[in-house]
Amino acid sequence: MYPRYINSLRITHPDLTEAGERLFLFIKLSLTNKEAAAILGISTETIKKTRTRLRKRLNLSEEMNLDEYVKQF
């Protein structure tokens, strides 16, 4: 669906963890926290924590929306 997307993501954000990359892709595919949690077999709270960590690793400002950033990437 998005050729070379992972490579571009890894070049732009080399410090992302595997979980961060996975969540980034789930957001790109417009999955909800509940859907992502079900796919991974984890709680929605864990997804929320991963989203917080992802925001920090991406160095997003408080004003920047994570979903908007991912969808524009």
C-alpha positions as CSV (number, residue, x, y, z in Angstrom):
1,M,0.0,0.0,0.0
2,Y,2.9,2.4,0.9
3,P,6.0,1.3,-0.9
4,R,9.3,2.1,0.9
5,Y,7.3,3.6,3.7
6,I,9.1,1.7,6.5
7,N,12.5,2.6,5.0
8,S,11.5,6.3,4.9
9,L,10.2,6.1,8.5
10,R,13.5,4.4,9.7
11,I,15.7,7.0,8.0
12,T,13.7,9.9,9.3
13,H,13.2,8.5,12.8
14,P,16.0,6.0,13.5
15,D,15.4,5.8,17.2
16,L,11.9,4.4,16.9
17,T,11.4,1.0,18.6
18,E,9.7,-1.9,16.9
19,A,6.5,-1.2,18.9
20,G,6.7,2.5,17.9
21,E,7.0,1.6,14.2
22,R,4.1,-0.8,14.5
23,L,1.9,1.8,16.2
24,F,3.0,4.4,13.6
25,L,1.7,2.0,10.9
26,F,-1.5,1.3,12.7
27,I,-2.2,5.0,12.9
28,K,-1.3,5.4,9.2
29,L,-3.9,2.8,8.5
30,S,-6.5,4.6,10.6
31,L,-6.9,1.8,13.2
32,T,-8.4,2.8,16.5
33,N,-6.6,2.1,19.8
34,K,-9.1,-0.7,20.4
35,E,-8.5,-2.3,17.0
36,A,-4.7,-2.1,17.5
37,A,-4.9,-3.6,21.0
38,A,-7.1,-6.4,19.7
39,I,-4.6,-7.2,16.8
40,L,-1.6,-7.2,19.2
41,G,-3.5,-9.0,22.1
42,I,-2.7,-6.2,24.6
43,S,-4.8,-3.6,26.5
44,T,-5.9,-0.3,25.2
45,E,-4.0,1.3,28.1
46,T,-0.8,-0.2,26.7
47,I,-1.5,1.3,23.3
48,K,-2.0,4.7,25.1
49,K,1.3,4.4,26.8
50,T,3.0,3.5,23.5
51,R,1.4,6.5,21.9
52,T,2.9,8.7,24.6
53,R,6.3,7.2,24.1
54,L,6.0,7.6,20.3
55,R,5.2,11.3,20.7
56,K,8.3,11.7,22.8
57,R,10.5,9.8,20.3
58,L,9.1,11.9,17.4
59,N,9.8,15.1,19.4
60,L,6.3,16.4,18.7
61,S,5.3,19.6,20.4
62,E,2.2,19.8,22.6
63,E,0.3,21.5,19.8
64,M,1.1,18.8,17.2
65,N,-1.5,16.0,16.9
66,L,0.2,12.6,16.6
67,D,-2.5,11.2,14.2
68,E,-2.1,14.3,11.9
69,Y,1.7,14.0,11.9
70,V,1.5,10.3,11.0
71,K,-1.1,10.7,8.3
72,Q,1.0,13.5,6.7
73,F,4.2,11.5,6.8
